[in-house]
Structure formats: C-alpha cells, structure tokens
C-alpha cells in the first residue's frame, strides 16, 4: 500500500487525468525483477495497468494481453522494481534486437568476432532502423551460423547448439525464462531457420518484460559488457519524441514517445508485428528522476495509444512514490 492517504488520493487523481473510464478488471501484483521491492512502486504499476485496461475496455484489451515492468533508478545504487505480469513469456518482435546488440558487444570485447565497418553498419541499422536484414547478419556473426537449406539431423543438432550461443551467454548472467536464438524476418523463415523454430513455433524468441527491463537498466547504468560499450549502445538507442514524422511506427514517436514530456530524454527499442506492439524505454526526467519502463501488448498491434497510456500514468505517478 502507499504510505499515506494523501499519496493514495494522488494516484486516484492521476488515473482520472489519464482516463475517464473506471476499471472493471482485477489486477494482481506480479513478482518484481531481482532488486529492492517497493509496495508503493507496485501500487503505481498496478494503477497503470488498471487505468489502461479501463481506458481500452471497449477495444477488449485483457489482462492477459498486457505486461509491464518498471525500474525506478532515482537511486541507481539501489534500483526499485515492480511489474504486472512481468515474468510472462511473450513473443518480443524486434525488442529481441536489444539482446543481440549486447551479445555482439560481448563478442567484440572478448575478441571472438572482428570489428569491421560492415558489423558497425549492421549494429546501427538493427537498432536505429530496426532492420531485420541487419539483425540476420548480426545473428550469423555472433553465433557462427548461417541460414540455408535443411540439414541432416546430426548436422542440425550441431547447428542449433551454435545458434544457442546468445541463450547461453544470458543464462550465465542469470537471465531466466527467455529464448533468444531466432532471426527476425519481414515475412517468414525457410529451410533450417523454419526447422529451428519448431513445427508449432515452440522455439520462437520469447522475452519477459522483467528480463528486458533488467537488460535496459544494465545498459543505461553502464554495466552491460563495459562502460564504454554501454555508452555506444545508448547512442544507438537514443530517441527524439519531438521529431516530426508521418510514420506511425516511428521508434521516436510511435510508442512511449508521445508520453515523454518536454525537457525529458528518451532512449528506446520498439518491436511490432501484425499481432504485437512493444516498447522498452529508459527515460530521464527534467527533475532528475530516471526509470526504465517496458510495456508489451498482444493482439492489439494497431492500438497505438496503449503504450503511451501506461507511460503517462507512470510519469505522473512516479513523483509521488517515495
């Protein structure tokens, strides 16, 4: 619970500000990612979920279609975390590219791969433009695998072991409940890529908002691979929510961006398909507060206001969380 009735009342006012609807959904607290727990931060995440579910009730937005993780970094030495359905495995679309970015820098740092102009170009295009073709190249380089025709069973087993290199790296770091071993495609996978995915798609990429938020926090705090490499990653993740564009899926303005107030700084990696719409964001506010907010939505890919609706509640409410 919040620490006093004044704070509780303020959260109620925030909900009214963001949405005129009233929630008809029960929202249970989800376990936070590793770190310091805070009931008041959890109240804020629950309020963001309730308010958003109520606002989009006419669009049939369900609890099972929304996941949120928030990490409060006002004290970066002691992050505070809270989540709503934060450990649910969800197809991440292009948000998985955040994991491939870190894995590539780890391989570069360990001198397992060579830093070339083509590799740098691909890293930039994978994150800045969310290029699937660039991502396919990065996955090949990092895992030493290539796409192509189907392989005999024993060769395919060796191939799949190599392709799981990124999974093994994040497992060593303590990440759980994720799968990051598939390329991203504009259309569909063929040959060994389709075989790897599994006959029912059981080996598709899967992420949780908890794991994604943790990784973004580590990049933002300079703890992903090295401080220098984290800074290089952050440069690629920088977004401009004030940019003028007609692209409704712009990573600057099509996701968390519309909720980011003037004077704030915003970094992000979005992902979207015909069925999913996600964003992982790190925001530094004019008052000095900092936080990571990851929002995943399913089966509402064309509802472009869900993610900023969550962010608005968080941004308005975080100032009242002590």
N, C-alpha and C positions, 0 to 999 in steps of 0.2 A: 504494500500500500504506500501511497505518498505520505510524506511525513506530517502533513497537517492539512486541515480542511481548506485552507486558502489555496494550496497547490492543487488540490483536487478540483476546486472550483475553476481554477485557471485552465486546467485540462478540458473541463466541460465547455468553457468558452471557446477554446481552440477548436474543439470538434464542431461547435456551432458555426464558427467562422468558415471552416473548410467545407462543411456540408450541412444542408438544411434538413437532410433526412435523419431518421432515427434507426439505430441498428436493430435488426431482427435476428442477429447471429450471436451465438455464444462463442467467445474466444478464450481458449485455454492458454495458459502460459507455457511456452516451449522452453526446453533447456537451453541456456546460453552457451556460446562457444567458450573454450577454456579462457579463464581470466577471472576478474573480480565480478561477482554478481551484484546486482542492484535492483531492489524491488521497484524503486521509483522509475528507473530506466525501463524496466519491464512493463510498468504501467503505461509508459509513453508508447512503446511498441504495440502493446495491446490496443491502445486508443487509436493508433494509426491504422491498425487492421480493422477495428470496429467501424471507424469513420469511413474508410474506403469501401468496406463491404456494404455499408448502408447506402453510400452515395451511388454505387453501381449495382444495387439490388435489382433495378429494372433491367439491367443487362445480364442478370442471372450470374453475377460473379459469386462464386462459392469459396468457402474457406479452403477447400482442397486445391484451389487454383491460385493461391496467393502464399508467398513465403517472403519473410522479411528478416534481416539481421542488421542490427545497429551496434556499432562500437564507438563509444564516447572516448575521444582522445584528448580531452581538455587537460588531463594529466597523463602524458604519454608513457610515463614510467609505470602507470597503473591503469591500463585500459579497463573500461567497464563495458560489459556486453549484455545484450538482451536479444531475443529473437522470437518470432512467431513462425512455427513450422520450419525452423531453421536447419533441421537435420534431415529434411525430406530430399531424396534423390530426384533430381529433375533434369530433363534434357536441357543443356545450357546454351545451345546455339553458339554464337560467337564469343560469349563470355569465356569459353574454354581457352581462347587465344591468350588470355592473361596468364594461364598456366604454362602454355607453350613459350611465351615470352620469358618467363622466369627460368624455365628449363634450358632454353637456349643460352641465356646469360651464364647459367651454372656451367654448361658445357664449354662455353668460351673461357670462363675463368679457370676451369680445370684443364684447358688446352686439349680437350677431346675433339673439338671442331675448330676450324680455321676462320678467323675473322676476315671476311672479304667484302668488297663493295656490294656484291650481289646479296650476301647474307644481310648486310645492313639495310639494303633497299627492301628486302623481303620483310624484315622485322618492322620497319616503318610502315609499309603498306598493310601488313597484317593488323596493326593496331590503329593507325590513323585512319585508314580507309576500310578496315575490316575485310580485306581481300581474302577470299577463300583460296585463290591460286597461290598467293604468297604463303598462306598457312600450310598448304600442302607441301610446299618446298621446305619450310621450316621443320615440319614433322619428319620429312625424309632425312634431313641433315642431322637432326638431333637423335633420331632413333636408328639411323643407318638402315632404313627400309625403303622400298620403292613400291609404287602401285604396279599393276600389270595383270597378266593372265593368271588363272587359278594354278596353285602349286600342288604337287603331291602331298599327302598327309604329313609325312615326316618333315618335309621342307616347310610346309605351312606352320608346323609347330615351332620350328626354329625362327621363322619369320615373326610369328606372334610374340615369341619371347623378346625378340629385339624391339618390337613395336611397343611393348610394355615398359620400356625404359623410363618414360616420364612417370608412369604409375609408381615404379619402384623408387624413384627419387623422392616423390612426395610422401610415400609411405615411410621412408627413412626419416622424414621431417615430422612425422606424427600425424599426417593428414589421414582421415578415415572416411569411409562411406562415399568415395568418389571414384570415377573411372575416366581417365584422360588418355585415350590411346587411339582415337579415330580422327581422321582428317575431316575438315568441313567442306561441303560441296554446295554449289549453286543449284544443282539438280539432284543427281543420285550417284551412289557408289557402284562400281562394277568390278568384276574379277576378284582378286584377293581382298580388296577393300570390302566388298559385299560379303565375302565369306567370313572375314574377320568380324564384321558387325553381328553375325549370327542370323540364323533363319528367321527368327522373330524379333530381331533387333536387340537381343538381350545384352550385347556387348557394346551398345552405343555409349557415347560420352554421357556421363552423369555428374552433376555437381550439386552441392548444397549451398544455400546462402551463407551458412556458417563458415564453411571452408573457403568460399570466395571472399567473404569479408576478412577472414584471417589473413589471406594472401595479400589483399589490397592494403591492409594495415601494415604488414611487414614491408611492402614496397614503400609506402608513404613514410614510414619511420626509418627508412634506410637500412633495413635488416634483411632484405631479400638479396642473397648472394654476397654483395658488398655494398658499402655506402655509395661508391661511385657508380656501380651498375644500377642500383636502385634509382639514382638520380637520372640516369639515362632512360630508364623505363618510364619514370614520371614525366619526362619531357615528351614522350610519345603519347602519354595518356592525358595530356593537358587538353581541356575543352574550353570553348568560349560560348557561354549561354546567351550572350548578347549578339552573336553573329546573325547576319541577315541571310536567310536561305529559304528556298521554297521546298526543300527536301524534308518531308515529314518524318523521315527516319534518320535525320542527321544526328550523329552522336553528340553534337553540341547542343541542339535544341529540341530533339525529339524524344527525350527520355526524362531524366531527372532535371535537366536544364531549365525548363520553364518555372520550376520552383525555387531556383537559386536566386537570391536577392542581389541587387546591385551592390558591388563592392566585394562580393564573395569570390573565392577562387574555387574552381571545379575541375576535377580530374575524373575520367570515367572510361568504362568499357561496356558497351551495349551489345546485346545479341537479340536477334529476332528472326522468326521463321513464319510460316503460314499459321502456326498454332501457338507460338511462344513469343513473349516480349519481356526482356530482362534488362536491368542495368545494375552495374557495380559502380559506386561513386565514392569519391573522397572529397570532402568539402571543408574549406577553411573560411569561417565567417568573419565579418568585419570586427566583431567583438573579441576575436582571438580564439574562439572555440573551434574545435576540429572534430570531425567524425567521419566514419565510414558507414555508408548505407547501401545495402544490397537488396534489391527487390526483384523477385521472379514472379511472372504471371503465366498462366497456361490457359489455352483455349479462348483467349481474348486478345489476339495479336493486333487487332485493329482498334482496340480501345486505348488510344494514346494518352489519355488523361489519368489512367490508374496509377502509373509510377509517380508522376508529379504530385498526385493527390496524397500518396503516402509520404512523400518528401516534405510537403507543406506542413503536415501535422508534426513531423519530427522537428523541422526547423523552428516552428512556432513554439513547440513544447520543450525543446532541449534547454532553453534558458531558465526554465522553472525546475529542472531536475538538479538537485544538489549532490 
